[in-house]
Amino acid sequence: MAKIIDGRAVSLKVKDSVKNEIAENKLDVSLAVVIVGDNSASRIYVNNKKKACEYCGIISHEYALPESTSEDELLQLVEALNNDDKINGILVQLPLPKHINENRIIERISPIKDVDAFHAENVGKIMIGNYSFLPCTPAGVMELIHSTGVLVKGKECVVIGRSNIVGKPMAMLLLHEDATVTICHSKTENLAEVCSRADVLVSAVGIAEFVKPEMVKQGAVVIDVGMNRNADGKLCGDVCFDEVEKKASFITPVPGGVGPMTIAMLMKNTLMARKIQK
Ligand code: NAP
């Protein structure tokens, strides 16, 4: 039976270290959170981020804009925040309404305030292993893996999903720690067979009950990034938890696994932004 990786406990340690550093050094650290439109999931994420800021002693400034906001108006706000010395980090909550080009917005955020690490400059720095910020979700997953005591060095690690915000950077971070990494996606042949070779399996697909026990090696570490709703409307991950738990050595639950880590790493990045700016 797998040990459950407690994302809430690990995230609390990360937030406490941010909180202590801010308090001990009496730092003013601030995060601008921009939300456009009324996406209910985005509103929950933004509220959770604001709560985490409060906990850590980070000043959060919310900019809640109507759905009708134009791309130019949003670009102007980002530019104003770039030029505001009192703002250390800028987070634009995704997804944005369809009429706004997300890439144009991300590319306008100053790379030294890009606490999501989505800007091409920061993505490039991650590729060459010389970075200030790591994208929050993959960085949070690495913290969870570290918390197990399992070293990925030399191990077979399989990431399911190749998005720019989760799958690709996840694979890069595992590679930086000397894992042998395979990235799977919707065109992968023999997916179950590839996954079943993994000592560490990270699923970032977004489909409930996608990872079945036959896809999991006995004793594997299984990290579930997925955030889905099951048939009853309950929050669940990608992994068939009850069955996979019997095969894995460690497993993350949903909720209470990767989700809290993403927010904790955002706090860490915001403090890092403050440090590299001053
Ligand atoms: P995404 O952009 O939709 O990417 C999903 C990936 O899954 C794609 O690469 C896709 O392959 C792959 N995929 C889809 N169907 C597949 C199949 N049948 N077989 C193999 N691969 C398949 O999603 P994302 O933004 O990376 O997010 C993934 C999940 O993580 C979502 O549930 C999201 O809500 C969750 N998430 C959670 C957190 C958190 O903090 N916990 C943060 C971010 C995201 P193709 O590229 O070939 O289409």
Residues whose N, C-alpha, C, O or C-beta is under 5 A from the ligand:
A	BS01	NAP	T137 G161 R162 S163 V166 G167 C184 H185 S186 K187 A204 V205 G206 V225 G226 M227 N228 V258 G259 T262
